[in-house]
Amino acid sequence: MVKRPHFAARAKRVIFLFMPGGPSQVDTFDPKPQLTRDDGKPAPKLYLGQQRSLLASPWTFQRYGSSGLDVSELFPHTAQCVDDLCVIRSMVTDDPNHPGGCLLMHTGERVSSRPSLGAWVTYGLGTENRDLPGFVAIGPGPIIEGARQYGASFLPASYQGTFVSNLDQPLKNLTGPVARDQQRRELDALARLNELHRVSRADDSRLSARIDSFELAYRMQTAAPDAFSLHGETAETARLYGLDQPKTETFGKQCLLARRLVERGVRFVQLYHTTGGFQPWDQHSDLKGGHEKNALATDLPIAGLLRDLKQRGLLDDTLVIWGGEFGRTPAREGTANGRDHHPFGFTMWLAGGGIKCGMAYGATDEYGWDAIENPVHVHDLHATILHLLGLDHEQLTYRYAGRDFRLTDVYGNIVNGILA
């Protein structure tokens, strides 16, 4: 069921391209010539009480598009879409560890279980297609903290994400063992029994969610096979997403599924790049080999997604988000040619859905260490995402355990400088 937003929305739906492990800002979208010049010199700050040496990026940067934004050679295809991007170079977060960092990015809280961003969005806006889940999470590999990243926590359980891991068979058992009319009669009988059971358990949303899930599963038998099937796509579209290349095929399928779902009314699609591990961007060693492998797997599919959304007229009201839970240090970790976790200044980018395009917002210092201009905390990012969807982050609340909770807790400011 569609719900009315608090005010006119610029975006109707979200695709979050999550890169677990933490992509390095100084090697992707935040060039630092001073870091290159001072390669090997002592870093200006201690890290975890240790003195480390600066590590220059092994990749060169080039300006692209009419906006002239700098992009690393790691992302030659995404670079061609740079005029559609708003690159935030001043992100900050509170937790330098993967579990807490991932939870904070997804739920606004790094310790206790809270509803995920996708759950809050579907709670606030509902879905435009009652025959498909409002929130779908797609990842071919294991995810750190598991379902807590896409769960509903204390929100009604029906708002949690539907998780898809098998890209060749996204949803199992769509064809029932009995005829549809018999199945309908069985579901109606089961619903009456469940309603009797629910009378004395009104405060527990799990039974309601189970009843809703039975009904959704029944309706999905018609809608889901079409939504999740890629066989009807043209060869040209398959090439656009990299489905014809082994190294880009997996994430390409994820991105193409995301497009198919949002054009059918799914409100929030979360993509996890987990090919080869649950945090592939975590390059404590072999920065060059690791980041090149990850960028190669994701760059072409991401560019394909942006181009496809744009040519179909969907990018204007679809908010696309790219980033990880934090960045990487500008300093070398030991002698292993890697970078450590870095929450003090990192990069994410957004596109579509009411965002100013072809711009960089905020800045880190000359080495990419600290956010020194227009810092954007994760709470600010969440407040801005909700604002673009027509939701006031201070009004979108849910009463639980005696108080009103919200995604941004008692924090968060809308980043007006990136709004179109």
Secondary structure, DSSP 8 states (H G I E B T S, - for coil): -B---SS--S-SEEEEEE-TT---GGGTT---HHHHHTTTSB-SS-BTTB--BB---SS-EEEETTTTEEEETT-HHHHTTGGGEEEEEEEE-S--SHHHHHHHHHHS-SSS----HHHHHHHHHB-S-TTS-SEEEE-SS--TTGGGGT--TTS-GGGS-EEE--SSSSS---S-SS-HHHHHHHHHHHHHHHHHHHTT-TT-HHHHHHHHHHHHHHHHHHHHHHHT--TTS-HHHHHHTTTTSHHHHHHHHHHHHHHHHHTTT-SEEEEE--TTSSSTT--SS-HHHHHHHHHHHHHHHHHHHHHHHHHTT-GGGEEEEEE-S-EE-SB--TTSS---EE-SSEEEEEESTTB--SEEE-EE-TTS-SEEES-EEHHHHHHHHHHHTT--TTT--EEETTEEE-TTTT-----GGGB-
